[in-house]
Amino acid sequence: MVRGPYSRGCGACRQAKKKCDEVKPTCSRCARLMLTCQGVGQPRYRFVISDPGSVQSKSNRARALQAAGRTHITPMPSSSSALVVKAFVYRLDVTDVRYDLATCGAFLRMLPQRLGSNKALEAAVDAFGAAASEFHLKEKSTGLLKKYGHALKTLRLGMENPSDAEVVELCCAIYLIMIMQSWLNNTVDPSTPHEAGLAYLVDILCRRDGLDSFQIQFIAEMCKPVLFASLTANNLDLSPAAWAFLNKLGHTQYTETGPPTEATSYSRPGQDEGPNTLRLEHVRELRQCLNEPETHYRETRYYYYTSQCDLAEFTERLNQILGNPLISESSRARLHRDYVAAITFLLCAIISLNLSMQAFHPEDDLLLGEFSYFIDRLIEMARRGLAFRPFGTWFMPTYLGFGIGAVQDEGVKETMTELLEQYLSVSGCGYRVATAEWWYYKFMKIRLRIGSPRPGDDAEEAERQVARTISFVQCNTAHNYIEATFF
């Protein structure tokens, strides 16, 4: 490649590395020293070897990369916000069903464009990414704990006087911190739930007009952790504005009149309506059946049988998917994981309703046989879910804790405990011993309220244990699969 001209001085001045005045026919230096002056005023050129592609303009280079099927990536700035975005996007690009962070909410894929405008959200995303990197570690690093503490501090400052424009970002930060608390349960205090604050902010958002697509999807996602938290917190529920918002989106079919009468058929709704017992309003009805069983016998019986209809249909669908050779391996794995989540959620709902029915009918051997069958199915789903560890089924330890608290047979408890240990062997989080204890005393309280206690049931102890707050944000992630696949 030719470059120049770069010098017009004579050869003698160039050789001596002196400046030439380029006077013709003899320069002043050559005349003074009586030297032969040659080449004065003649242009000279430099020849270099270079890749022709390297001299393309930026626009030509981008067009060349596009023609070659490659994407021209603009380098990101080196600011702290940009580095957080870069690390977060890198983790979201993972598509393996076992490590897909989007299982915590589809809105996470739209979150990078929201970063940079709110310190609480940025700190929460930074800590969330660090926690995901150490998900498999039993002992968390000091750096992660510092980031988690900084995220909490920044969130508290942001919650003191939030502006209207910051409510969505603050909700995002709260949700990410809730997930991190479940991941860091052996390291941080689990008795600091944020669902009440989240419910307050969700109510504010649901009353707004002119929401964009991200805000609509995010609000729908945030209603779920509040609702699942209400299973263990009697004073927590979605506001009427939130239920109206979900009804408008078609996520629920909630009405104040409750479920149909007992004369209604137990068959599930039409195919286009989605499974009835997986809808969010069913979770609300389930909470009422568990908290006030003596006044919700009709609802308990209704949902017990409709849930079994959905369970049978889901089992048939899963078998068809696994036996279909036309489905790709990646799609089959994702659908398998989604159906495991749906069936596991259904089984836990059915088991809790079965135990309430047993309290109403303690001598019914059919209910006892059905309980054993559903527990076996729960164990089966837990074994299937082992293939999707760690992120794909990180909700499973919570459901296994539920099962351990529900059963009395020591052999079955041992089997579930062994499965639980297999899940915990690839992660340092996702389960608290208090989960099984809480459900054990919850079912004890149900028996006491209905008036059919077992030997050893203690009303005061049951009341004290159930008064504790247990986070079930993992159940929310399981419902994310259900929402994406079945509604």
C-alpha positions as CSV (number, residue, x, y, z in Angstrom):
1,M,0.0,0.0,0.0
2,V,1.4,3.5,-1.0
3,R,1.4,6.4,1.5
4,G,3.0,9.8,1.0
5,P,4.5,12.0,-0.2
6,Y,6.2,12.7,3.1
7,S,9.4,14.6,2.2
8,R,10.9,16.8,-0.6
9,G,14.3,17.5,0.9
10,C,17.6,16.6,-0.8
11,G,19.3,13.2,-0.3
12,A,22.3,14.7,1.6
13,C,20.1,16.5,4.2
14,R,17.9,13.5,4.6
15,Q,20.9,11.2,5.2
16,A,22.3,13.7,7.8
17,K,18.8,14.1,9.3
18,K,18.9,17.8,8.8
19,K,16.2,20.1,7.7
20,C,16.5,21.1,4.0
21,D,15.3,24.5,2.8
22,E,14.6,22.9,-0.6
23,V,16.3,25.7,-2.6
24,K,16.9,24.8,-6.2
25,P,19.2,23.8,-7.8
26,T,21.4,23.5,-4.6
27,C,20.0,23.9,-1.1
28,S,21.8,26.2,1.3
29,R,23.3,23.5,3.4
30,C,24.8,21.6,0.4
31,A,26.1,24.9,-1.0
32,R,27.8,25.9,2.3
33,L,29.4,22.5,2.7
34,M,30.2,22.1,-1.0
35,L,28.1,18.9,-1.2
36,T,26.4,17.4,-4.2
37,C,22.7,18.3,-3.9
38,Q,20.5,15.7,-5.4
39,G,16.7,15.1,-5.3
40,V,15.8,18.4,-3.9
41,G,12.1,19.2,-4.4
42,Q,11.3,15.6,-5.6
43,P,8.3,13.9,-3.8
44,R,9.0,10.6,-2.1
45,Y,6.5,7.8,-1.1
46,R,6.4,5.1,1.6
47,F,5.2,1.6,0.8
48,V,3.6,-0.5,3.5
49,I,2.0,-4.0,3.6
50,S,-1.5,-4.0,5.0
51,D,-4.8,-5.9,5.0
52,P,-7.0,-4.2,2.4
53,G,-10.0,-4.7,4.7
54,S,-8.4,-2.6,7.4
55,V,-8.7,0.7,5.5
56,Q,-12.4,0.4,4.9
57,S,-14.5,3.1,6.4
58,K,-16.6,2.3,9.4
59,S,-19.8,2.2,7.3
60,N,-18.1,0.0,4.7
61,R,-16.8,-2.3,7.4
62,A,-20.3,-2.7,9.0
63,R,-21.7,-3.5,5.5
64,A,-19.0,-6.1,4.9
65,L,-19.7,-7.8,8.3
66,Q,-23.4,-7.8,7.6
67,A,-22.8,-9.4,4.1
68,A,-20.7,-12.0,5.8
69,G,-23.5,-12.9,8.2
70,R,-21.8,-11.2,11.2
71,T,-23.1,-8.5,13.4
72,H,-21.2,-5.3,14.0
73,I,-21.1,-4.7,17.7
74,T,-20.5,-1.3,19.0
75,P,-18.1,-1.3,22.0
76,M,-19.8,-0.5,25.2
77,P,-18.7,2.5,27.3
78,S,-16.6,1.7,30.4
79,S,-19.0,3.3,32.9
80,S,-20.2,1.2,35.9
81,S,-23.8,1.2,34.6
82,A,-22.7,-0.1,31.2
83,L,-20.6,-2.9,32.9
84,V,-23.6,-4.0,34.9
85,V,-25.7,-4.1,31.7
86,K,-23.1,-6.0,29.8
87,A,-22.8,-8.7,32.5
88,F,-26.5,-9.0,32.9
89,V,-27.1,-9.4,29.1
90,Y,-24.4,-12.0,29.0
91,R,-26.3,-14.1,31.6
92,L,-29.6,-13.7,29.9
93,D,-28.2,-15.0,26.6
94,V,-27.9,-18.5,28.1
95,T,-30.7,-20.6,26.5
96,D,-29.9,-23.9,28.2
97,V,-33.1,-24.8,30.2
98,R,-30.9,-25.7,33.2
99,Y,-29.3,-22.3,33.4
100,D,-31.9,-19.9,32.0
101,L,-32.2,-16.9,34.3
102,A,-35.4,-15.8,32.4
103,T,-37.2,-18.4,34.4
104,C,-37.4,-15.7,37.1
105,G,-39.6,-13.7,34.8
106,A,-39.8,-13.0,31.1
107,F,-39.6,-9.2,31.8
108,L,-36.0,-9.7,32.7
109,R,-35.1,-9.7,29.0
110,M,-36.4,-6.2,28.7
111,L,-34.7,-5.0,31.9
112,P,-31.3,-3.9,30.4
113,Q,-33.0,-0.9,28.6
114,R,-34.3,0.3,32.0
115,L,-30.9,0.4,33.6
116,G,-29.0,3.6,34.2
117,S,-32.0,5.7,35.4
118,N,-32.4,4.3,38.9
119,K,-29.7,3.5,41.5
120,A,-31.8,0.9,43.4
121,L,-32.5,-1.1,40.3
122,E,-28.9,-0.9,39.1
123,A,-27.6,-2.1,42.5
124,A,-30.2,-4.9,42.6
125,V,-29.3,-6.1,39.0
126,D,-25.6,-6.1,39.9
127,A,-26.2,-8.1,43.0
128,F,-28.6,-10.4,41.2
129,G,-26.0,-11.2,38.6
130,A,-23.3,-11.9,41.2
131,A,-25.8,-14.2,43.1
132,A,-26.6,-16.1,40.0
133,S,-22.8,-16.7,39.4
134,E,-22.5,-18.2,42.9
135,F,-25.8,-20.1,42.9
136,H,-24.0,-23.4,43.1
137,L,-21.7,-22.4,46.0
138,K,-22.6,-23.3,49.6
139,E,-20.5,-20.4,51.0
140,K,-21.1,-17.1,49.3
141,S,-18.2,-14.7,48.7
142,T,-17.7,-11.5,50.6
143,G,-18.0,-9.5,47.4
144,L,-21.5,-10.9,46.8
145,L,-22.7,-10.1,50.3
146,K,-21.4,-6.6,50.0
147,K,-23.3,-6.1,46.7
148,Y,-26.4,-7.6,48.4
149,G,-26.1,-5.2,51.3
150,H,-25.6,-2.3,49.0
151,A,-28.7,-3.2,47.0
152,L,-30.8,-3.3,50.2
153,K,-29.4,0.0,51.4
154,T,-30.0,1.7,48.0
155,L,-33.5,0.2,47.9
156,R,-34.4,1.6,51.4
157,L,-33.2,5.0,50.3
158,G,-35.2,4.9,47.2
159,M,-38.4,3.8,49.1
160,E,-38.2,6.8,51.4
161,N,-39.6,9.2,48.9
162,P,-40.1,7.6,45.5
163,S,-41.2,9.6,42.5
164,D,-43.9,8.4,40.2
165,A,-41.4,7.7,37.5
166,E,-39.4,5.4,39.8
167,V,-42.1,3.0,41.0
168,V,-41.5,0.4,38.2
169,E,-37.8,0.4,38.8
170,L,-38.3,0.0,42.6
171,C,-40.7,-2.9,42.1
172,C,-38.1,-4.6,39.9
173,A,-35.4,-4.1,42.6
174,I,-37.7,-5.5,45.3
175,Y,-38.5,-8.6,43.2
176,L,-34.8,-9.3,42.4
177,I,-33.9,-8.9,46.1
178,M,-36.7,-11.3,47.0
179,I,-35.2,-13.9,44.7
180,M,-31.7,-13.3,46.1
181,Q,-33.0,-13.8,49.6
182,S,-34.2,-17.3,48.6
183,W,-30.8,-18.0,47.1
184,L,-28.9,-16.7,50.1
185,N,-31.2,-18.1,52.7
186,N,-28.3,-19.8,54.6
187,T,-26.4,-16.5,54.8
188,V,-29.0,-13.7,55.2
189,D,-31.9,-13.3,57.5
190,P,-34.9,-14.9,55.9
191,S,-37.4,-13.1,58.1
192,T,-37.3,-9.8,56.2
193,P,-40.0,-10.3,53.5
194,H,-40.6,-7.5,51.0
195,E,-44.0,-8.7,49.6
196,A,-46.0,-6.1,51.5
197,G,-44.0,-3.3,50.0
198,L,-44.3,-4.9,46.6
199,A,-48.1,-5.2,47.0
200,Y,-48.3,-1.5,47.8
201,L,-46.3,-0.5,44.7
202,V,-48.2,-2.9,42.5
203,D,-51.4,-1.3,43.6
204,I,-50.1,2.2,42.6
205,L,-49.0,0.9,39.2
206,C,-52.3,-0.8,38.5
207,R,-54.1,2.5,38.8
208,R,-52.0,4.2,36.2
209,D,-53.0,4.9,32.6
210,G,-50.8,4.8,29.5
211,L,-48.6,1.9,30.6
212,D,-46.0,0.6,28.0
213,S,-45.6,-3.0,27.1
214,F,-42.8,-3.6,29.6
215,Q,-44.8,-2.1,32.5
216,I,-47.9,-4.2,31.6
217,Q,-45.9,-7.4,31.5
218,F,-44.0,-6.5,34.7
219,I,-47.1,-5.7,36.7
220,A,-48.6,-9.0,35.7
221,E,-45.5,-10.8,36.8
222,M,-45.3,-8.9,40.2
223,C,-48.9,-9.9,41.1
224,K,-47.8,-13.5,41.4
225,P,-45.2,-13.2,44.2
226,V,-47.7,-11.2,46.2
227,L,-50.4,-13.8,45.7
228,F,-48.2,-16.7,46.6
229,A,-46.9,-14.8,49.7
230,S,-50.6,-14.5,50.8
231,L,-50.7,-18.3,51.3
232,T,-48.7,-17.8,54.5
233,A,-49.5,-14.2,55.3
234,N,-53.2,-13.7,56.2
235,N,-53.0,-9.9,56.0
236,L,-51.6,-9.8,52.5
237,D,-53.5,-9.9,49.3
238,L,-53.7,-8.2,45.9
239,S,-55.8,-5.0,45.8
240,P,-59.1,-4.8,43.9
241,A,-57.2,-2.6,41.4
242,A,-54.7,-5.4,40.8
243,W,-57.4,-8.0,40.3
244,A,-59.2,-5.6,37.9
245,F,-55.9,-5.2,36.0
246,L,-55.3,-8.9,35.7
247,N,-58.9,-9.5,34.6
248,K,-58.4,-6.9,31.9
249,L,-55.3,-8.7,30.6
250,G,-57.1,-12.0,30.7
251,H,-54.8,-13.6,33.3
252,T,-57.7,-14.4,35.6
253,Q,-61.4,-14.9,35.6
254,Y,-61.9,-13.7,39.2
255,T,-65.3,-12.8,40.5
256,E,-66.4,-12.0,44.0
257,T,-69.1,-14.7,43.8
258,G,-66.6,-17.6,44.3
259,P,-66.6,-21.0,42.5
260,P,-69.7,-22.6,40.9
261,T,-72.2,-24.5,43.0
262,E,-71.8,-28.2,43.7
263,A,-74.3,-29.0,41.0
264,T,-71.8,-27.7,38.5
265,S,-69.9,-30.3,36.5
266,Y,-66.3,-30.9,37.6
267,S,-65.0,-30.9,34.0
268,R,-62.5,-28.2,33.3
269,P,-63.1,-25.3,30.9
270,G,-62.7,-25.3,27.2
271,Q,-59.3,-25.7,25.6
272,D,-59.0,-22.0,24.7
273,E,-59.6,-20.9,28.3
274,G,-56.6,-22.7,29.8
275,P,-56.6,-25.0,32.9
276,N,-58.9,-23.6,35.5
277,T,-56.9,-24.7,38.6
278,L,-53.7,-23.1,37.4
279,R,-55.2,-19.6,37.2
280,L,-54.2,-17.0,39.8
281,E,-57.7,-16.7,41.2
282,H,-57.5,-20.4,42.1
283,V,-54.4,-19.6,44.3
284,R,-56.5,-17.0,46.1
285,E,-59.4,-19.5,46.6
286,L,-56.8,-22.0,47.8
287,R,-55.7,-19.6,50.5
288,Q,-59.2,-19.1,51.7
289,C,-59.8,-22.8,51.8
290,L,-56.7,-23.3,53.9
291,N,-57.2,-20.3,56.2
292,E,-60.9,-20.7,56.9
293,P,-61.6,-24.4,56.1
294,E,-64.6,-24.7,58.3
295,T,-66.5,-22.1,56.1
296,H,-65.2,-23.2,52.7
297,Y,-66.1,-26.9,52.5
298,R,-67.9,-26.5,49.2
299,E,-65.0,-24.6,47.6
300,T,-62.5,-27.2,49.0
301,R,-64.5,-30.0,47.5
302,Y,-65.0,-28.3,44.2
303,Y,-61.3,-27.4,43.7
304,Y,-60.2,-30.8,44.9
305,Y,-62.0,-32.5,42.0
306,T,-61.4,-29.9,39.3
307,S,-57.7,-30.0,40.1
308,Q,-57.7,-33.8,39.5
309,C,-59.3,-33.3,36.1
310,D,-56.5,-30.9,35.1
311,L,-53.9,-33.3,36.5
312,A,-55.1,-36.2,34.4
313,E,-55.1,-34.0,31.3
314,F,-51.7,-32.6,31.9
315,T,-50.3,-36.1,32.5
316,E,-51.7,-37.2,29.1
317,R,-50.3,-34.2,27.4
318,L,-46.8,-34.7,28.9
319,N,-46.8,-38.4,27.7
320,Q,-47.7,-37.3,24.2
321,I,-44.9,-34.7,24.1
322,L,-42.3,-37.2,25.3
323,G,-43.4,-39.7,22.7
324,N,-43.5,-37.3,19.8
325,P,-40.4,-37.7,17.6
326,L,-41.2,-34.6,15.6
327,I,-40.4,-32.3,18.5
328,S,-36.7,-31.2,18.7
329,E,-34.7,-32.1,21.8
330,S,-34.4,-28.5,23.0
331,S,-38.2,-27.9,22.6
332,R,-39.0,-31.2,24.3
333,A,-36.7,-30.4,27.2
334,R,-38.3,-27.0,27.7
335,L,-41.9,-28.4,27.5
336,H,-41.0,-31.2,29.8
337,R,-39.7,-28.7,32.4
338,D,-42.9,-26.6,32.0
339,Y,-45.2,-29.6,32.5
340,V,-43.2,-30.8,35.5
341,A,-43.7,-27.3,37.0
342,A,-47.4,-27.3,36.2
343,I,-48.0,-30.8,37.5
344,T,-46.0,-30.3,40.7
345,F,-48.0,-27.1,41.5
346,L,-51.2,-29.0,40.9
347,L,-50.1,-31.9,43.1
348,C,-49.3,-29.6,46.0
349,A,-52.6,-27.9,45.7
350,I,-54.4,-31.2,45.5
351,I,-52.5,-32.6,48.5
352,S,-53.4,-29.6,50.7
353,L,-57.1,-29.9,49.7
354,N,-57.0,-33.6,50.3
355,L,-55.8,-33.0,53.9
356,S,-58.6,-30.6,54.4
357,M,-61.0,-33.1,53.1
358,Q,-59.6,-35.7,55.5
359,A,-60.2,-33.4,58.4
360,F,-63.8,-33.2,57.3
361,H,-64.0,-37.0,56.7
362,P,-61.4,-38.6,59.0
363,E,-62.8,-42.1,58.4
364,D,-62.8,-41.9,54.6
365,D,-60.3,-44.6,53.4
366,L,-60.7,-43.4,49.8
367,L,-59.2,-40.0,50.7
368,L,-56.3,-41.8,52.4
369,G,-55.6,-43.9,49.3
370,E,-55.8,-40.8,47.1
371,F,-53.4,-39.0,49.4
372,S,-50.8,-41.7,49.0
373,Y,-51.2,-41.7,45.2
374,F,-50.7,-37.9,45.0
375,I,-47.6,-38.1,47.2
376,D,-46.1,-40.8,44.9
377,R,-46.8,-38.5,41.9
378,L,-45.1,-35.6,43.7
379,I,-42.0,-37.8,44.2
380,E,-42.1,-38.8,40.6
381,M,-42.1,-35.2,39.5
382,A,-39.2,-34.4,41.8
383,R,-37.2,-37.2,40.2
384,R,-38.0,-35.9,36.7
385,G,-37.0,-32.4,37.7
386,L,-33.5,-33.5,38.6
387,A,-32.6,-33.3,34.9
388,F,-33.3,-29.6,34.9
389,R,-31.2,-28.5,37.9
390,P,-30.1,-26.0,39.0
391,F,-32.1,-23.0,37.7
392,G,-34.7,-25.0,35.7
393,T,-36.3,-26.5,38.8
394,W,-35.0,-24.4,41.6
395,F,-38.6,-24.2,42.9
396,M,-38.6,-28.0,43.6
397,P,-37.0,-27.9,47.1
398,T,-39.8,-25.7,48.3
399,Y,-42.4,-28.2,47.0
400,L,-40.5,-31.1,48.5
401,G,-40.5,-29.2,51.8
402,F,-44.2,-28.9,51.5
403,G,-44.4,-32.7,51.0
404,I,-42.2,-33.5,53.9
405,G,-44.5,-31.3,56.1
406,A,-47.6,-33.0,54.8
407,V,-46.8,-36.7,55.2
408,Q,-46.5,-38.7,58.4
409,D,-44.9,-41.9,57.0
410,E,-41.2,-41.8,58.0
411,G,-40.2,-43.9,54.9
412,V,-41.8,-41.4,52.6
413,K,-40.2,-38.5,54.4
414,E,-36.8,-40.2,54.0
415,T,-37.4,-40.6,50.3
416,M,-38.3,-36.9,49.9
417,T,-35.4,-35.9,52.1
418,E,-33.0,-37.8,49.9
419,L,-34.4,-36.1,46.8
420,L,-34.1,-32.7,48.5
421,E,-30.4,-33.4,49.2
422,Q,-29.9,-34.2,45.5
423,Y,-31.3,-30.8,44.6
424,L,-29.3,-29.0,47.3
425,S,-26.1,-30.7,46.2
426,V,-25.9,-28.6,43.0
427,S,-27.0,-25.3,44.7
428,G,-26.3,-23.5,47.9
429,C,-29.8,-22.3,48.3
430,G,-33.5,-22.7,47.6
431,Y,-34.8,-24.3,50.8
432,R,-35.3,-23.6,54.4
433,V,-36.0,-26.2,57.1
434,A,-38.8,-23.9,58.3
435,T,-40.8,-24.6,55.1
436,A,-41.6,-28.2,56.1
437,E,-42.2,-27.2,59.7
438,W,-44.6,-24.4,58.7
439,W,-46.7,-26.7,56.6
440,Y,-46.7,-29.4,59.3
441,Y,-48.3,-26.9,61.7
442,K,-50.5,-25.4,59.1
443,F,-52.2,-28.8,58.5
444,M,-52.4,-29.3,62.3
445,K,-54.2,-25.9,62.6
446,I,-56.6,-27.0,59.8
447,R,-57.5,-30.1,61.7
448,L,-58.0,-28.2,64.9
449,R,-60.2,-25.6,63.3
450,I,-62.4,-28.3,61.7
451,G,-62.6,-30.2,65.0
452,S,-60.8,-33.4,64.1
453,P,-57.4,-33.2,65.9
454,R,-54.9,-36.0,65.9
455,P,-53.2,-37.2,69.1
456,G,-50.4,-34.8,69.9
457,D,-51.9,-31.8,68.1
458,D,-51.2,-28.5,70.1
459,A,-53.3,-25.5,69.3
460,E,-51.0,-22.9,70.9
461,E,-47.9,-24.3,69.2
462,A,-49.7,-24.5,65.8
463,E,-50.8,-20.9,66.1
464,R,-47.4,-19.7,67.1
465,Q,-45.6,-21.6,64.2
466,V,-48.1,-20.6,61.5
467,A,-47.7,-16.9,62.6
468,R,-44.2,-16.9,61.0
469,T,-43.7,-15.5,57.6
470,I,-42.3,-17.9,55.0
471,S,-41.4,-16.7,51.5
472,F,-42.6,-18.7,48.5
473,V,-41.2,-16.7,45.7
474,Q,-39.9,-19.9,44.2
475,C,-43.5,-20.9,43.5
476,N,-43.8,-17.7,41.5
477,T,-41.0,-18.9,39.2
478,A,-42.8,-22.2,38.7
479,H,-45.9,-20.3,37.7
480,N,-43.8,-18.3,35.2
481,Y,-43.5,-21.5,33.2
482,I,-47.2,-22.2,33.5
483,E,-48.2,-18.7,32.3
484,A,-45.8,-18.9,29.3
485,T,-47.0,-22.3,28.2
486,F,-50.7,-22.6,29.1
487,F,-52.2,-19.1,28.9
